[in-house]
Amino acid sequence: QVQLVESGGGLVQAGGSLRLSCAASERTFTNYAMGWFRQAPGKEREFVAQITGPERTNYADSAKGRFSISRDTAKNTVYLQMNSLKPEDTAVYYCKGSRPFDLDVWGQGTQVTVSS
């Protein structure tokens, strides 16, 4: 069973930046569709960004122009670069991988807190 492990979360002031990482335990897994989602307290989990082959990206409106998703297949890692962070970006951020004909795989999440 492939595992995804997120890292890079933390506390940052509004306007700051963070880069989240999502490392897969299995080689080539990050070659498939990979996405980032987030869940704020009391709210449902929502889509943030996705990258599919070949290097097609898609973003939520709230992330466009500020966030950038990328991947390094040699390192089996997907990244989410987050710039110009706002307090409303505060949430637990989750990585998800989707391999054809298989169940989606989720990471355990990493907390991002943006102070005003």
Secondary structure, DSSP 8 states (H G I E B T S, - for coil): ---EEEE--EEEETT--EEEEEEESSTTGGGSEEEEEEE-TTS--EEEEEEETTTEEEE-TTTTTTEEEEEEGGGTEEEEEE-S--GGG-EEEEEEEE-TTS--EE---EEEEEE-
